[in-house]
């Protein structure tokens, strides 16, 4: 309910009273769980972003091949990023970030930053094993996820196109992985 209130009314207008009313409880009860609207928004953001990030952690820990990891990671990332709930959160952040910078900070910490922190150690591990040439795995993670998002996420969040289907996600991710893997491949290893 809190997520819906933030999405429909925006962070600035939504009050703890509004959220309590939507939940059918009292504001005092809500304040027992969250000391402020900002804390409640952080909890909502964390929960929504964990739906995107959670499956990525398991992939990053289990993969032994860079291209396989990046393909699976990219497909989960892009499909989750383009789901209606994620799009609503993205729109809310963009609409409110200038007036409420804490909204943008919270989003970035639980969203993009969390995704980078999952992919970076995997790229560092592949670099240490000599599988790829990637001396700055953090920057590489940012670039890879930017390639995967491409214009699709921007177009979906702008309302220009519906969320991509599985075939379009596959096409977008395979293209990004192909370019990225060629860019970080070891030059001294046979192809």
N, C-alpha and C positions, 0 to 999 in steps of 0.2 A: 504494500500500500504506500509506503514512504517513497519507493522508487517511482510509482505512478504519479504521486503528487508532485515530486520534483520534475518529472517529465512533462506533465500537463501545465503546471503553473510556473515552472522555473524555480531555481534555487532562491532567488531574491524574494519572491512573493510568498513562497510556501512557508508556513509557520508551524511551530510545534503543535499549536492548537488545531490547525487544519489536519495535520497528520493524525493526531489523537482522535479527532472526530471521524476520520475515515476508517480508523481501526476499531472504532466503537468503544474506546476507552477514555480515560481521563488524561489530561496533560500531566498531572502529578505522577501517574503510573509511567508514562513515557519518559519522564525525567528521571525515574528510578533506573532506567536502562541506559539512557543517553543524557549527558549533562548539557548538551547544546545541539542546536541544529547542525552545526559543523560536524560534530562527532557522529550524529546520525547519518549525515551525508557520507562521511568516510566509511561507515559500516555498510551502507548501501553500495557504494562504489567498490569496496573490497569484495563484497559478495558477488557483484556482477562481473568484476574483472577475474575473479577466481574461476568462474565458469569458462573463461577463455584460457587462462594461464594454467590451471590444474592439469589438463591433459598434456600440455606441452612439457611439463616437468618430467613426466614418465617417459616420454619419447627421448628427451635429451639424455637421460641417464642410461637408456638401454641400447642406443644405437652404436654400431661399430663402423659405420661407413658414412662419410660426410654427405654424399648425394642422397642416400636413402633417408638419413635424418632430415636434411633440409627439405626434401620433398614432403615427407610426412608432417613435419613441423609447419611448413608453409600452408599445406592444405587445411590443417586444423585451425591454424591462426586466421587465415582468410575467411574460412567458412564461419567461424565463431564471430569474427569482427563484423561481418555483414548481416548477422542475425538482427531482427527487429529490436530486441532489448539493447544490444550493443550500439546500434545506430541511434536510438533515443538518448542513451547516455552521452554519446559523442556530440549530438546536437545540443544537448543541455549544457555541456561544458563549453562549447563554442559560443553559445548565446550568453553565458554568464561570466566567462573568464575575465573580461576586462573589469567589470564591477566587483567581482568576487574572486580575486586571484587564488584564494585558498581552494576553490573548486578545481581550478586547473592544476594546482600542485597535487591535490589528492588524486585526481584522475591520472596524472602522469606517473605518480608513485605506484599506484596499483595496476595501471595498464601498461603503457609502453615500457616504463622502467623495469617492471616485473618480467616482461617478455625478454628484454635485453639481458636481464640477469639470469634467465634460464638458458638462453642460447649461447651467451659468452663463454661459460666454462666448457661447454661441449666443443666449441671452436678452438678454445685454448688447448683442450685435451688432444684434438686431432692434430694441432700444430706441434705439440710436444711429442706426439707419436711419429711425426714426420710425414703424416698423410697429406697435409696441406701447408702452404706457405702463408701464414696469417699472423704476423707479429702484433697486430692490434685487433684482437678478437672482439672487443667491445664495439669499435667502429665498424667492423665487418658485420656484426649482428644488426646494428642500426641500418646499414646499407641494405642488407639482405631483406629485412622486414619491410623496408621502404619499397624495395623492388616488388615484393609480394603484394603489398597494398596497392601499388600502382594507382591508376586512375579509377579502378573499380570501386574502391572504398569511398573515394571522393564523390563519384557519381551516385552511388547508393545513398550516402548520407545527405547528398543534395536533393534527393528525390527524383533524379533524372532517370534512373533505371531501377528495376527491382533487384533484390539480392541475386547474385549469380547462382546458376545451377551447378551441379557437381562437375559437369563437363567443362564449364567455363573456369571454374576454380582450378581444375586439373591443368587446363591450358595455360592459365596465368602463372601457376606455380612452376610447372615444368620449364617454361620459358625463363623465368627468373633463376631457377636452379641451374639451368644450362649455362647461362651467362656467368653467374656467380662462381660456380665450381671451376669453370675455365679460368676465371680471374685469380682464384686462390690455389690453383693446382701447383704442385711442386715442379719447377722447371727442370730439375735434374733427374726426375723419374721418367721412365719410359711410359708412353701413353697407353 
